[in-house]
Amino acid sequence: MKLVKFNNQPMLSDIFEDFEKRFFYPFKYEGSMPAANITENEKSFQIELAVPGMTKQDFKINLENNVLTVSSEKESEKSEETKGYTRKEFTFGSFTRSFTLPKIVETEQIKASYENGILKMELPKKAEAAKITKEIAIA
């Protein structure tokens, strides 16, 4: 008797994983991180996090030892009572995302705002960081 592996047939674990992704992923933040865009110009760095469905009160932003940490925990509960049955649903989501800042960031001037599902943080550079450019002669 030979053992034959079928590559084209979905396994039972694959079916359950697909089911979980399709039906539970929109409510599941645990274990995943929001997407981030980081840009730089001559005056500052900008960090944008895609976190739809939240409010600005849901976020906690901390700075410790040049590490900027953004975290959130959100719980919601919905219940509906009608004739003959009670329906109760709840969801929980959380994430933590950390960024190590370069020493040229003016940490006292960091600003954050939340609008249309995007958390934006502006990290201005120190004034002396802009003066570092110079031409070096070749000997």
C-alpha positions as CSV (number, residue, x, y, z in Angstrom):
1,M,0.0,0.0,0.0
2,K,1.3,3.5,-0.9
3,L,0.6,6.8,0.8
4,V,-0.4,9.4,-1.8
5,K,-0.5,13.1,-1.0
6,F,-3.2,15.0,-2.8
7,N,-2.0,18.6,-3.4
8,N,-5.2,19.9,-5.0
9,Q,-7.7,18.8,-2.3
10,P,-8.3,21.2,0.6
11,M,-7.6,19.7,4.0
12,L,-10.1,20.1,6.8
13,S,-7.8,22.5,8.6
14,D,-7.7,24.7,5.5
15,I,-11.5,24.9,5.3
16,F,-11.7,26.0,9.0
17,E,-9.0,28.6,8.5
18,D,-10.8,30.0,5.4
19,F,-14.0,30.1,7.4
20,E,-12.3,32.0,10.2
21,K,-10.7,34.5,7.8
22,R,-14.0,35.2,6.0
23,F,-16.3,35.6,8.9
24,F,-14.2,36.6,11.9
25,Y,-11.2,38.6,10.6
26,P,-13.1,42.0,10.5
27,F,-13.6,41.7,14.2
28,K,-10.2,40.3,15.1
29,Y,-7.3,42.7,15.8
30,E,-5.5,40.5,18.3
31,G,-2.2,39.2,16.8
32,S,-2.3,41.6,13.9
33,M,-0.9,45.1,13.5
34,P,-2.2,48.0,11.5
35,A,-0.4,49.0,8.3
36,A,2.0,51.9,8.7
37,N,3.4,54.5,6.3
38,I,6.5,56.3,7.3
39,T,7.7,59.3,5.3
40,E,10.5,61.9,5.8
41,N,11.1,65.4,4.6
42,E,13.7,68.0,5.6
43,K,11.7,69.2,8.7
44,S,10.1,66.1,10.1
45,F,9.1,62.4,9.9
46,Q,5.4,61.4,9.5
47,I,3.9,58.1,10.6
48,E,0.4,57.1,9.5
49,L,-1.4,54.1,10.9
50,A,-4.5,52.6,9.2
51,V,-6.9,51.9,12.1
52,P,-10.5,52.3,10.9
53,G,-13.5,52.1,13.2
54,M,-11.8,53.6,16.2
55,T,-12.0,57.0,18.0
56,K,-9.1,59.1,19.3
57,Q,-10.0,58.0,22.8
58,D,-9.2,54.4,21.9
59,F,-5.5,55.1,21.4
60,K,-2.7,55.3,23.9
61,I,0.6,56.8,22.7
62,N,3.7,56.6,24.9
63,L,7.3,57.7,24.4
64,E,10.0,56.0,26.6
65,N,13.7,55.8,25.9
66,N,13.3,57.0,22.3
67,V,10.7,54.3,21.5
68,L,7.3,55.5,20.4
69,T,4.6,53.0,21.3
70,V,1.0,53.2,19.9
71,S,-1.5,50.8,21.5
72,S,-5.3,50.3,21.6
73,E,-7.8,48.1,23.2
74,K,-11.4,48.2,22.2
75,E,-14.3,46.2,23.5
76,S,-17.9,46.4,22.3
77,E,-21.0,44.6,23.4
78,K,-24.4,44.5,21.7
79,S,-27.5,42.8,23.0
80,E,-31.0,42.5,21.5
81,E,-34.0,41.3,23.3
82,T,-37.3,40.5,21.4
83,K,-40.1,38.0,21.8
84,G,-38.8,34.6,22.6
85,Y,-35.0,35.1,22.4
86,T,-32.1,37.2,23.5
87,R,-29.1,37.8,21.3
88,K,-25.8,39.0,22.8
89,E,-22.6,39.7,20.8
90,F,-19.3,41.1,21.9
91,T,-16.0,41.8,20.2
92,F,-12.5,42.6,21.5
93,G,-9.5,43.9,19.6
94,S,-6.1,45.1,20.6
95,F,-2.8,46.0,19.1
96,T,0.6,47.5,20.0
97,R,3.0,48.9,17.5
98,S,6.4,50.4,18.5
99,F,8.9,52.6,16.6
100,T,12.5,53.3,17.6
101,L,13.1,57.0,16.9
102,P,16.3,58.5,15.6
103,K,18.1,60.9,17.9
104,I,17.4,63.8,15.6
105,V,13.7,63.8,16.5
106,E,12.5,66.6,18.8
107,T,10.5,64.4,21.2
108,E,8.9,67.4,23.0
109,Q,7.2,68.5,19.8
110,I,5.5,65.3,18.6
111,K,1.9,65.8,17.5
112,A,-0.8,63.2,16.8
113,S,-4.3,63.4,15.2
114,Y,-6.9,60.9,14.1
115,E,-9.2,61.5,11.1
116,N,-11.0,59.2,8.7
117,G,-9.5,56.0,10.1
118,I,-5.9,57.2,9.9
119,L,-3.8,58.0,13.0
120,K,-1.2,60.6,11.9
121,M,1.9,61.4,14.0
122,E,4.3,64.2,13.1
123,L,7.8,63.9,14.6
124,P,9.7,67.2,14.0
125,K,13.5,67.1,13.5
126,K,15.8,69.1,15.8
127,A,17.0,72.4,14.3
128,E,20.7,71.3,14.3
129,A,19.8,68.2,12.2
130,A,19.1,70.4,9.2
131,K,22.6,72.0,9.5
132,I,24.6,68.8,9.2
133,T,25.1,69.0,5.4
134,K,28.5,70.0,4.2
135,E,30.9,69.3,1.3
136,I,33.9,67.1,2.0
137,A,37.0,67.6,-0.1
138,I,38.8,64.6,-1.5
139,A,42.5,64.4,-0.6
